[in-house]
Amino acid sequence: MTQITNIYADFKKIEELVARGLWVAVKYARGTCVSFTPKKVLEYAEFNDAIPVVLTLVKHILKQLNDKGYLQVDNSRSIVRYRLCRDSPLWGLIKQSGGPEDVLNFIEKVIE
């Protein structure tokens, strides 16, 4: 329980999880788009203790990336999913990056 408490007490750790999750999703994508939920981003980051407050913080980051035009919201299903495609500058950054640290730096610059 301590690990989970610490994770949402430190927003930077949430940003790190999102960065790692997005990096894994895009780096190993076989097509030109990836679709995911906030929970799936955490799974990509190998974080499986997704309590509601952590999911809310992840959703906040994904929403900000969507608001700035780096992600798209996929409302075609009953659950909100996000889509990241190759026409996004974030896709290119991830494909050319050496690791999730580059994605974290990008997120820190974009998120308010």
Summary of the structure (lengths in Angstrom):
residues: 112
radius of gyration: 13.1
end to end distance: 28.3
largest distance: 39.8
contacts: 323
relative contact order: 0.19
helix: 60%
strand: 11%
